[in-house]
C-alpha cells in the first residue's frame, strides 16, 4: 500500500535549506498498523504529509495505493488524497455543521453519491463509531472524545484503503484514547486498511504491528521500514 525508497526532504532555511528526512525506506502492507514515534522536530509529520500527497516528493521514490508520487501532477496528487482518510490531533470539524454534515464532506464530490446517499452513509458511519444519537449535534455540544470520533467517521466514510493519523489521542484521556485506537484497530483487521499513526503516546503501542522510531529525520534500526515476513 505504501512504499518509499531513498525518500529525502528539505525546507528552506535562510539562504540555505534544512534537511528534515534522510533516505527513508519504508514498506507498509494492507491491514497493517504502523506507529511512527520520535521527538518533536524529527520529521514525523513531514513524512506523513508526503505519504498523504500533501507535499511534493523532492528526492527518492514514493508509491501510495499503486500511484507513484515522485513527479506526480497536481491532479494525480488530488486523486491519491481522495483514497486516503486523514485524522488529526485537532479534529478540524466545521463548527457551523452538525456531526452528520461534517462526515458528509468527503462525499460531496464523490462519484455516485447524491445528497440522500451521502447522508445515509454518514449516519451509518456515525453509528459505527457509537454516535448515532448525536448526529444532529454541532461540535460545541460534543465532548472532545466525541468530536474525535466524528473526525474518524469523516476519515472512514469514503472507504479509504489507507488511513493516516497524526497524534489522534494527544488531547484525549486514557479511556477515550483507547476507544479511538481500538476503532482504528478494528478497521485495519476487518477491512484490510493500512494505518500509519504518528504519536508520542506510549499507552497505545500495543495495537501496532510495528513501531518505527524517527530521529533527526532517520528511521532507526536496520530493517525499520520492512514488514515482518
C-alpha positions in Angstrom: 0.0 0.0 0.0 2.9 2.4 0.8 6.4 2.0 -0.4 9.2 4.6 0.0 12.8 4.2 -1.2 15.5 6.7 -0.5 13.0 9.4 0.4 14.5 12.7 1.5 13.1 16.2 2.0 14.3 19.7 2.7 12.8 23.0 3.9 14.2 26.4 3.0 16.1 28.0 5.9 17.6 31.5 5.4 19.7 31.4 2.3 20.1 27.6 2.5 18.0 24.6 3.3 17.5 22.3 6.2 17.1 18.5 5.6 14.3 17.0 7.6 14.2 13.5 6.1 17.2 11.4 5.2 17.0 8.4 2.9 13.7 6.9 4.2 12.9 3.4 3.1 9.6 2.1 4.2 7.0 -0.6 3.2 3.6 -0.9 4.7 1.1 -3.6 3.8 -2.7 -3.6 3.7 -4.2 -4.4 7.1 -1.0 -3.3 8.9 -0.9 -0.8 11.7 2.4 1.1 11.9 3.2 3.6 14.7 5.8 6.2 14.0 7.3 7.7 17.2 10.1 10.1 17.9 10.9 13.5 19.4 9.3 16.8 18.2 11.1 18.0 15.1 12.2 14.6 14.0 10.3 14.7 10.7 7.2 12.6 11.6 4.6 15.0 10.4 6.6 15.7 7.2 6.7 12.0 6.4 3.0 11.7 7.0 2.3 14.7 4.7 4.4 13.1 1.9 2.6 9.8 2.2 -0.7 11.7 2.2 0.2 13.5 -1.1 0.1 16.9 0.7 3.7 17.7 -0.1 5.6 17.1 -3.4 8.3 14.4 -3.4 11.7 16.1 -3.7 14.1 13.2 -3.7 13.7 9.4 -3.8 10.7 7.3 -4.7 7.2 7.0 -3.1 4.3 4.9 -4.1 0.9 5.1 -2.4 -2.0 2.9 -3.2 -0.4 2.0 -6.5 0.4 5.5 -7.7 4.0 6.9 -7.9 4.1 10.3 -6.2 7.6 11.3 -7.3 6.9 13.5 -10.3 3.2 13.2 -10.0 1.0 16.0 -11.4 -1.2 18.1 -9.0 -4.3 16.3 -10.4 -2.7 12.9 -9.6 -1.9 14.1 -6.1 -5.5 15.1 -5.6 -6.7 11.7 -6.8 -4.4 10.0 -4.3 -5.6 12.1 -1.4 -9.2 11.1 -2.2 -8.3 7.5 -1.4 -6.8 8.4 2.0 -8.5 9.1 5.3 -6.9 11.7 7.4 -7.2 12.0 11.2 -5.5 14.9 13.1 -5.0 15.8 16.8 -7.1 18.9 16.2 -10.2 17.3 14.6 -10.8 20.3 12.2 -14.6 19.9 12.3 -16.6 22.8 10.9 -18.3 24.4 13.9 -21.4 25.5 11.9 -22.2 22.0 10.7 -23.7 19.1 12.5 -21.8 15.8 13.1 -23.6 14.3 10.2 -22.9 17.2 7.8 -19.2 17.1 8.8 -19.0 13.4 8.0 -20.7 14.0 4.6 -18.0 16.5 3.4 -15.7 13.9 1.8 -18.6 12.5 -0.2 -19.6 15.9 -1.6 -17.6 15.4 -4.8 -17.6 11.6 -4.8 -19.0 9.9 -7.9 -22.3 8.1 -7.5 -23.3 10.0 -4.3 -26.4 12.1 -4.0 -27.3 14.3 -1.0 -29.5 11.5 0.2 -27.0 8.7 -0.2 -24.1 10.7 1.4 -26.3 11.4 4.4 -27.2 7.7 4.7 -23.5 6.8 4.5 -22.6 9.5 7.1 -25.3 8.3 9.5 -24.2 4.6 9.1 -20.6 5.6 9.8 -21.6 7.7 12.9 -23.5 4.6 14.2 -20.3 2.5 13.6 -18.3 4.8 15.9 -21.1 4.9 18.5 -22.5 8.4 17.8 -25.9 7.6 16.1 -27.8 9.6 18.7 -25.5 12.6 18.3 -25.7 13.0 14.5 -27.7 16.3 14.7 -25.3 18.0 17.2 -22.7 20.5 16.4 -19.1 20.2 17.7 -19.7 22.7 20.5 -22.2 20.3 22.0 -20.0 17.3 21.9 -17.1 16.2 24.1 -13.5 16.1 22.9 -13.7 12.3 22.5 -17.0 12.5 20.6 -15.6 15.1 18.3 -12.6 12.9 17.6 -14.9 10.1 16.8 -16.8 12.3 14.3 -13.4 13.1 12.7 -12.7 9.4 12.5 -16.1 8.8 10.9 -15.3 11.5 8.4 -12.0 9.9 7.6 -13.6 6.5 7.0 -16.8 7.3 5.3 -15.2 7.2 1.8 -13.9 3.6 2.5 -10.3 4.6 2.1 -7.6 2.0 1.6 -5.1 4.0 3.8 -5.7 6.0 7.0 -3.1 8.5 8.2 -3.4 9.7 11.8 -1.3 12.5 13.3 -1.4 12.4 17.2 -5.1 11.4 17.3 -5.0 10.6 21.1 -2.9 13.5 22.3 -5.8 15.6 23.6 -7.8 12.6 24.9 -7.9 10.9 28.3 -6.7 7.3 28.7 -10.2 5.8 28.3 -11.2 7.8 25.3 -7.9 7.4 23.6 -8.1 3.7 24.0 -11.6 3.7 22.4 -10.3 5.7 19.4 -7.3 3.4 18.7 -9.4 0.3 19.1 -11.8 1.7 16.5 -8.8 2.0 14.2 -7.5 -1.4 15.1 -10.9 -3.0 14.2 -10.8 -1.1 10.9 -7.4 -2.5 10.0 -8.4 -6.0 10.8 -11.9 -6.1 9.3 -11.3 -4.0 6.1 -7.6 -4.6 5.4 -6.9 -0.9 5.7 -3.3 0.2 6.1 -3.0 2.6 9.1 0.0 4.9 9.8 -0.2 6.6 13.1 2.2 9.3 14.3 2.2 9.5 18.1 4.0 10.3 21.3 1.5 8.2 23.3 3.2 5.1 24.8 -0.2 3.9 26.0 -1.2 2.7 22.5 1.9 0.9 21.4 0.2 -2.5 21.9 -2.2 -2.0 18.9 0.7 -1.8 16.5 2.1 -4.4 14.2 5.3 -2.4 14.1 6.6 0.6 15.9 9.2 2.7 14.0 11.3 5.5 15.5 12.2 8.6 13.6 15.2 10.6 15.0 16.7 13.5 13.2 14.9 12.5 10.0 16.2 8.9 10.0 14.4 5.7 10.7 16.3 3.7 13.3 17.0 0.0 13.0 18.5 -1.9 10.1 15.1 -3.2 8.9 13.0 -0.5 10.4 10.9 0.1 7.3 10.4 -3.6 6.3 7.3 -5.5 7.3 7.9 -8.8 9.1 7.6 -11.9 7.0 
